[in-house]
Amino acid sequence: MYQRSLELAICAALLLLGSGSEGRERDPSWSGYYKDNGTHYLLYEKTQDIASTPNFGNISSNPFINALEAQESFPTRIVNGKRIACTEAPFQGSLHYEGYFVCGCVIINRIWVLTAHHCFFGPPGKYTVRVGSDEQRRGGQLRHVSKIVALGSYDEYTMRHDLAMMKLRSPVYFGKCVRPVKLPSTKITTFPKKFVVSGWGLTSASAQNVQRYLRRVQLDYVKRSKCKNMYKKAGLQIYKDMICASRTSKDSCSGDSGGPLTSSGVLFGIVSWGIGCANKNYPGVYVNCKRYVPWIKKVIHNY
């Protein structure tokens, strides 16, 4: 039965691939990518301004993954987490497109914020970032995005290199609810056993609305070999630039994309993708930030 469902999901995915569908439309006022040197993409916009209403960031933009999600049954938004004050995750930010919440993001310094690449589908000028508030709709400090720099090697189907940096038009002011995250050492050889992930995303895969208040949940690190085997049965690959984390009935979910996976205030991952939310068969998959610290520093220096 499962094999038959998997075959149907693969067929559905191939149809989606053939039609070029990604589950959301790109803003027609966006010219797309300008490739500067083979390692970065600079996002820019056309002079015309055509409004569009986006969906909030999916855990994955891979239609194959989305097709597999449709056949799964999910337990119960973050999923089974608890509400927290802004002081408990002062590096957390929310990303908005034309006023609509789309993803989470992470404060790197006063003018740079890190998020997931797949959270972008329009020009920089239509994005804003809110920091310093436990509510994604109001409070704290609101800043407009002036520039987006993304990894040129991003692959929307394998979800590799799912990172982008946003430069703000004006700096944020640090305080008890606004602090930069600590970047991991590139020399670490092992990951912590426990992580914390935070965001305003769905509390379940079947939920319709993202959360008003910031929530967090504690997750366990899942070894790459184990995670790789779990996703192998779905025909999906886990690469070295990804890390996995999960806990029974707890997970990040749609809308949490781009948010932080931390341990003791150190950023180890960015919410990227997964099959469903809190799915016991598939851990959540995060960008392995340790591998991108040199790139992050290079972007800050060059742009």
HELIX and SHEET records of a PDB file:
HELIX    1   1 TYR A    2  SER A   19  1                                  18    
HELIX    2   2 PRO A   63  GLN A   71  1                                   9    
HELIX    3   3 CYS A   86  GLU A   88  5                                   3    
HELIX    4   4 HIS A  117  CYS A  119  5                                   3    
HELIX    5   5 PRO A  124  LYS A  126  5                                   3    
HELIX    6   6 ARG A  224  LYS A  232  1                                   9    
HELIX    7   7 CYS A  289  TYR A  292  5                                   4    
HELIX    8   8 VAL A  293  ASN A  302  1                                  10    
SHEET    1   A 8 TRP A  30  LYS A  35  0                                        
SHEET    2   A 8 HIS A  40  GLU A  45 -1                                        
SHEET    3   A 8 GLN A 141  LEU A 151 -1                                        
SHEET    4   A 8 TYR A 127  VAL A 131 -1                                        
SHEET    5   A 8 GLN A  92  TYR A  97 -1                                        
SHEET    6   A 8 TYR A 100  ILE A 107 -1                                        
SHEET    7   A 8 TRP A 112  THR A 115 -1                                        
SHEET    8   A 8 ALA A 164  LEU A 168 -1                                        
SHEET    1   B 7 LYS A  82  ARG A  83  0                                        
SHEET    2   B 7 ARG A 215  VAL A 222 -1                                        
SHEET    3   B 7 LYS A 194  GLY A 199 -1                                        
SHEET    4   B 7 PRO A 260  SER A 263 -1                                        
SHEET    5   B 7 VAL A 266  TRP A 273 -1                                        
SHEET    6   B 7 GLY A 284  ASN A 288 -1                                        
SHEET    7   B 7 MET A 242  SER A 246 -1                                        
END                                                                             
